[in-house]
Amino acid sequence: MKKSNILSKKLTKKELKEIKGARPFCFIVMSCFDPNTGEEQYGVPGHQDGNCC
């Protein structure tokens, strides 16, 4: 039988997150700003007085 040339490498944390589709965990906050529109939103997931997720 012929041996395969497939090399295995350890994935980085960034590569694992891309595979899993992981996003940062965001709590429901009183107010945050939509990064796309710049509008302030209330009671949505995001970082208090920062960007919404």
C-alpha positions as CSV (number, residue, x, y, z in Angstrom):
1,M,0.0,0.0,0.0
2,K,1.1,3.5,-0.7
3,K,1.5,5.9,2.3
4,S,-0.4,9.2,2.1
5,N,1.4,12.5,2.3
6,I,-1.3,14.1,4.5
7,L,0.4,16.1,7.2
8,S,-1.4,16.9,10.4
9,K,-0.9,20.2,12.2
10,K,-2.2,21.6,15.4
11,L,-4.9,24.3,14.7
12,T,-4.5,27.8,16.3
13,K,-7.3,29.2,18.5
14,K,-8.3,31.6,15.7
15,E,-8.6,28.7,13.2
16,L,-10.7,26.7,15.7
17,K,-13.0,29.7,16.3
18,E,-13.5,30.1,12.5
19,I,-14.4,26.4,12.2
20,K,-16.9,26.5,15.1
21,G,-18.3,29.8,14.1
22,A,-17.7,31.1,17.6
23,R,-18.6,34.7,18.4
24,P,-17.8,36.6,21.5
25,F,-20.3,36.1,24.3
26,C,-22.4,39.2,24.8
27,F,-24.7,40.0,27.8
28,I,-28.0,41.9,27.5
29,V,-27.1,45.5,28.3
30,M,-29.0,48.7,29.0
31,S,-27.6,50.6,26.0
32,C,-25.0,50.1,23.3
33,F,-24.2,51.5,19.8
34,D,-24.9,49.6,16.6
35,P,-21.5,49.5,14.8
36,N,-23.1,49.7,11.3
37,T,-25.4,52.6,11.9
38,G,-24.0,54.3,15.0
39,E,-27.5,54.4,16.6
40,E,-27.9,53.7,20.2
41,Q,-30.0,50.6,21.0
42,Y,-31.5,49.5,24.3
43,G,-31.9,46.0,25.9
44,V,-29.9,44.1,23.2
45,P,-26.8,42.0,23.5
46,G,-23.6,44.0,23.5
47,H,-21.1,45.8,25.7
48,Q,-22.3,48.5,28.0
49,D,-21.7,51.9,26.4
50,G,-19.8,50.2,23.6
51,N,-20.7,48.3,20.5
52,C,-23.7,45.9,20.2
53,C,-23.0,42.4,19.1
